[in-house]
Amino acid sequence: MDRPQRLVFGSVAEAYDAHRPGYPDELFDDLVAMVGSDARALDAGAGTGKVAAALAGRGLTGTALEPDPDMAAVARRHVEAAGWAVVVAELESADLSAGGHDLFTCGQAWHWIDPEQGLAQVRHALRPGGVAAIFWNRPEFPDAELRARLDEVYARLAPEMESSLASKASGHKGVPPAVDPAPEGFTGAEARTYHHTIRYSTARWVGYLGTHSNHVLLGEEQRTALHRAVAGVIDDHGGQLEVAYRCEAWIARRLG
C-alpha cells in the first residue's frame, strides 16, 4: 500500500533537516512575548523540530507531535535535552491534557491536518487565554527571468505536478488556507506576515526540492531528470538563487 503523501517525509528526514528553511526570529519573539518565556508549548506536525528548537532556545518547554517516526527521531536530537517530549502521533488523535499548554504552534503542516478535528484538539489543549499560531513559509522569486525558466522546466518534465514552488502559487495573500479566520472557541484571530530571505547554492536548492512530498513521490528517473534540469538553470544563473520568504501566520487566543 502506498504511504499517504503526508507520511513520505521520513524517507528524506536528514535532508529535510538540512535544507528546509526555518522561520523568522521576529515570529518566535512575538509569540514568546504573548505567552512568556516559562510557557509550555505544543507543536504539531513538528517535522525535524525546527519550530520546537526555536521555542526551546527561548526557554519554553513542551511537547512536539510528529506522525513520522524517522522525522521524530531527528527532532529528538534537537530538543529532548532542552526538556521537550517528542511523541509519534497525529494531532487529531493525540492524547492531550485539557488546558495543559500555553502555546500551540504548527509550522508548514496544517494543510496535512483535518482542520475541524485539529482546532478541536487545540481548544482542548490550550489553557484559557493561551495562544494558537499556525504559519507557513511562502517562497517568492523576484527574478522574473529565472522564475520563467524554472517554470518551463516543470512544465516540460513534470507537467502533472502542482508545485508549491511554481510562480502561480507564490502570489498567495492573507490568511493561510484551511484556517478558519474566526473559529469557535478563539478570539482576536489575526493574520500576520513576516519576511526573511535565503540565498541558495545550486546544490542546496536541489536538496531543498528533494524534501517536498511531490518531488519525493516522483519516479526516480523523472525526479533525477527534473532536478538535473533545475540545477542547470541555476548554474547558468551563476550558481545561486535568492528566495524571499513571506511567512504568513494565523494567530489567535483561546477564549477564557
C-alpha positions as CSV (number, residue, x, y, z in Angstrom):
1,M,0.0,0.0,0.0
2,D,1.3,3.4,-0.9
3,R,2.1,5.7,2.0
4,P,0.0,8.8,2.3
5,Q,1.7,11.9,0.9
6,R,1.9,13.5,4.3
7,L,4.0,10.5,5.6
8,V,6.7,10.4,2.9
9,F,9.0,12.9,4.7
10,G,10.7,10.3,6.8
11,S,12.5,8.9,3.8
12,V,14.2,12.3,3.5
13,A,14.4,13.3,7.1
14,E,18.0,14.2,7.2
15,A,17.8,16.2,4.0
16,Y,14.6,17.9,5.4
17,D,16.5,18.9,8.5
18,A,19.5,20.2,6.5
19,H,17.7,22.1,3.7
20,R,14.2,23.3,4.8
21,P,14.2,26.9,6.0
22,G,13.3,27.9,9.5
23,Y,11.1,30.8,10.4
24,P,11.8,34.5,11.2
25,D,13.1,35.2,14.7
26,E,10.5,38.0,14.9
27,L,7.7,35.5,14.8
28,F,9.0,33.5,17.7
29,D,9.9,36.6,19.7
30,D,6.3,37.8,19.2
31,L,4.8,34.5,20.4
32,V,7.1,34.4,23.5
33,A,6.1,37.9,24.3
34,M,2.5,36.8,24.2
35,V,2.8,33.8,26.5
36,G,6.0,34.3,28.5
37,S,9.4,32.5,28.4
38,D,8.3,30.0,31.0
39,A,5.3,28.8,28.9
40,R,4.6,25.3,28.0
41,A,4.1,24.7,24.2
42,L,2.5,22.1,22.0
43,D,3.9,21.9,18.4
44,A,2.0,19.7,15.9
45,G,3.5,18.4,12.7
46,A,6.8,19.0,14.3
47,G,8.9,17.5,11.5
48,T,12.6,17.6,12.5
49,G,11.9,20.0,15.3
50,K,12.6,23.4,13.7
51,V,9.8,25.2,15.5
52,A,10.3,23.3,18.8
53,A,14.0,24.1,18.7
54,A,13.4,27.8,18.2
55,L,11.0,27.8,21.1
56,A,13.3,25.8,23.3
57,G,16.1,28.3,22.5
58,R,13.8,30.9,24.1
59,G,13.3,29.0,27.3
60,L,10.0,27.2,26.5
61,T,9.4,23.6,27.2
62,G,6.7,21.4,25.8
63,T,5.7,18.5,23.5
64,A,6.3,18.0,19.8
65,L,3.9,15.8,17.9
66,E,5.2,14.2,14.7
67,P,3.4,11.3,12.9
68,D,6.5,10.0,11.1
69,P,8.9,8.2,13.4
70,D,12.0,9.0,11.3
71,M,11.3,12.7,11.4
72,A,10.6,12.4,15.1
73,A,13.9,10.8,15.7
74,V,15.7,13.8,14.2
75,A,13.6,16.2,16.3
76,R,14.6,14.3,19.5
77,R,18.2,15.1,18.7
78,H,17.4,18.8,18.7
79,V,15.0,19.3,21.6
80,E,15.0,16.4,24.1
81,A,18.0,17.8,26.0
82,A,16.0,21.1,26.4
83,G,13.2,19.3,28.2
84,W,10.9,18.6,25.3
85,A,9.0,15.4,24.7
86,V,8.8,14.2,21.1
87,V,5.7,12.0,20.6
88,V,5.0,10.0,17.4
89,A,1.4,11.0,17.0
90,E,-1.1,12.9,14.8
91,L,-2.7,16.0,16.4
92,E,-6.2,14.7,15.6
93,S,-5.7,11.5,17.7
94,A,-3.1,12.6,20.3
95,D,-3.9,12.1,24.0
96,L,-3.6,15.7,25.3
97,S,-4.3,17.0,28.8
98,A,-7.0,19.6,29.0
99,G,-5.7,23.1,29.3
100,G,-2.1,21.9,29.7
101,H,-0.5,24.3,27.3
102,D,0.0,28.0,26.9
103,L,1.0,28.0,23.3
104,F,0.1,25.9,20.2
105,T,2.2,26.1,17.1
106,C,2.1,24.4,13.7
107,G,4.7,25.3,11.1
108,Q,4.2,24.3,7.4
109,A,1.9,21.4,8.4
110,W,-1.7,22.5,8.9
111,H,-2.7,21.5,5.4
112,W,-2.0,17.9,6.4
113,I,-4.3,18.1,9.4
114,D,-8.1,17.9,9.4
115,P,-9.0,21.5,10.3
116,E,-12.1,20.7,12.3
117,Q,-10.6,18.0,14.4
118,G,-7.3,19.9,14.7
119,L,-8.9,23.0,16.1
120,A,-11.0,20.9,18.5
121,Q,-7.8,19.5,19.8
122,V,-6.1,22.9,20.0
123,R,-9.1,24.2,22.0
124,H,-8.8,21.2,24.3
125,A,-5.1,21.5,24.9
126,L,-4.8,25.3,25.4
127,R,-5.5,27.0,28.7
128,P,-8.0,29.9,28.6
129,G,-6.1,32.8,27.1
130,G,-3.5,30.5,25.5
131,V,-2.2,31.4,22.0
132,A,-2.5,29.4,18.8
133,A,-0.2,30.1,15.9
134,I,-0.3,28.4,12.5
135,F,2.1,29.5,9.9
136,W,3.7,28.8,6.5
137,N,6.7,30.0,4.6
138,R,5.7,31.2,1.1
139,P,8.6,31.5,-1.4
140,E,8.7,34.5,-3.8
141,F,11.1,34.7,-6.7
142,P,12.0,38.3,-7.5
143,D,14.0,37.4,-10.7
144,A,11.2,37.0,-13.3
145,E,13.5,35.6,-16.0
146,L,14.9,32.9,-13.7
147,R,11.4,32.1,-12.5
148,A,10.2,31.7,-16.1
149,R,13.0,29.4,-16.9
150,L,12.3,27.2,-13.9
151,D,8.6,27.2,-14.7
152,E,9.4,25.9,-18.2
153,V,11.5,23.1,-16.7
154,Y,8.5,22.0,-14.6
155,A,6.1,22.3,-17.5
156,R,8.3,20.1,-19.7
157,L,9.5,17.5,-17.2
158,A,6.7,17.3,-14.5
159,P,3.6,18.8,-16.1
160,E,1.3,16.9,-13.7
161,M,3.0,18.5,-10.6
162,E,1.1,21.2,-8.8
163,S,4.2,22.5,-7.2
164,S,4.1,24.9,-4.3
165,L,7.3,26.3,-5.8
166,A,5.5,27.3,-9.1
167,S,5.2,31.0,-9.7
168,K,1.4,30.7,-9.9
169,A,1.4,29.5,-6.3
170,S,3.7,32.2,-4.9
171,G,1.2,35.0,-5.1
172,H,-0.9,33.8,-2.2
173,K,-2.0,36.6,0.2
174,G,-3.8,36.8,3.5
175,V,-4.7,34.0,6.0
176,P,-3.2,30.7,5.0
177,P,-5.6,28.2,3.5
178,A,-7.6,25.7,5.7
179,V,-7.5,28.1,8.7
180,D,-10.9,29.4,9.8
181,P,-10.5,33.2,10.2
182,A,-12.8,33.2,13.2
183,P,-13.1,29.7,14.7
184,E,-15.3,28.7,17.6
185,G,-13.6,29.0,20.9
186,F,-11.0,31.6,19.8
187,T,-10.8,35.4,19.9
188,G,-8.7,38.1,18.4
189,A,-7.7,36.0,15.3
190,E,-5.4,37.9,13.0
191,A,-3.1,37.3,10.1
192,R,0.5,38.5,10.4
193,T,3.2,38.5,7.8
194,Y,6.9,38.2,8.5
195,H,9.8,38.3,6.0
196,H,13.1,36.6,5.6
197,T,15.5,35.9,2.7
198,I,17.7,32.9,2.0
199,R,20.4,32.6,-0.6
200,Y,20.8,29.1,-2.1
201,S,23.6,27.5,-4.0
202,T,22.6,25.1,-6.8
203,A,23.2,22.0,-4.6
204,R,21.3,23.4,-1.6
205,W,18.3,24.3,-3.8
206,V,18.2,20.9,-5.4
207,G,18.5,19.4,-1.9
208,Y,15.6,21.6,-0.8
209,L,13.4,20.4,-3.7
210,G,14.1,16.9,-2.7
211,T,12.3,17.4,0.6
212,H,9.0,18.3,-0.9
213,S,6.5,15.5,-1.0
214,N,5.5,16.0,-4.6
215,H,9.2,15.6,-5.6
216,V,9.7,12.6,-3.3
217,L,6.7,10.8,-4.9
218,L,8.0,11.2,-8.5
219,G,9.6,8.2,-10.0
220,E,13.4,8.1,-9.6
221,E,14.1,8.7,-13.3
222,Q,11.7,11.6,-13.6
223,R,12.9,13.2,-10.4
224,T,16.6,12.9,-11.4
225,A,15.8,14.5,-14.8
226,L,13.8,17.3,-13.2
227,H,16.5,18.1,-10.6
228,R,19.3,17.9,-13.2
229,A,17.4,20.4,-15.4
230,V,16.7,22.7,-12.4
231,A,20.4,22.6,-11.5
232,G,21.4,23.5,-15.0
233,V,19.2,26.6,-15.0
234,I,20.6,27.8,-11.6
235,D,24.2,27.1,-12.7
236,D,23.5,29.2,-15.8
237,H,22.3,31.9,-13.5
238,G,25.6,32.0,-11.6
239,G,25.0,29.1,-9.3
240,Q,22.9,31.0,-6.8
241,L,19.2,31.6,-6.2
242,E,17.9,34.2,-3.7
243,V,14.4,33.4,-2.4
244,A,12.4,35.9,-0.4
245,Y,10.1,34.1,2.0
246,R,6.9,35.6,3.2
247,C,6.0,33.8,6.5
248,E,2.2,34.0,6.8
249,A,0.9,33.4,10.3
250,W,-2.6,33.0,11.8
251,I,-2.6,33.8,15.5
252,A,-5.5,33.7,18.0
253,R,-6.2,33.3,21.7
254,R,-8.2,30.6,23.3
255,L,-11.4,32.1,24.9
256,G,-11.4,32.1,28.6
